[in-house]
Amino acid sequence: MQPKIFRYDRLVKSEDLNHHRTLFAGRCAEWFVEAGFIAVASVLPAGSIVCLKIHGLTFTKPLQSGDIACFESKIVYAGTSSIKVYVVLRENDQDAPIVEGFITFVHVDDVGKTQPHGLVLELKRPEDLALNERAAKLR
């Protein structure tokens, strides 16, 4: 399968803010994982996917109430039972990333035991190959 980009936008509201009146990192992490989950759930049953790990979440600037948090996610690595998704957050769909990182999901059976997912990625674009190399190095 070829990597497909999924878009997930959120309006930053007052209940999403921290004591500095900027987007609470925990809320952003929640949305970040949801964005990654959407990419994986597009190719595997949602009930068979669990989040294993978020690989870094570094903010380059704060978001304020009224900003639009624009997430893009795509599967960039497929192991036997694991799937790594690259997620980037931009403000109001501008170019400069505010947050970027990877999330590892695992395909499981009904009792939570890892199971092969059978996905095979066909990576052709240089940027996808570079993301795949970065994801492969994550533990």
ABEGO torsion letter per residue (X at the ends): XBBBBBBBBBBBBAAABBAAGBBBAAAAAAAAAAAAAAAAAAABBAAABBBABBBEBBBABBBBBGBBBBBBBBBABBBAABBBBBBBBBBGGBABBABBEBBBBBBBBAAGBBBBAGBBBBBABAAAAAAAAAAAABX
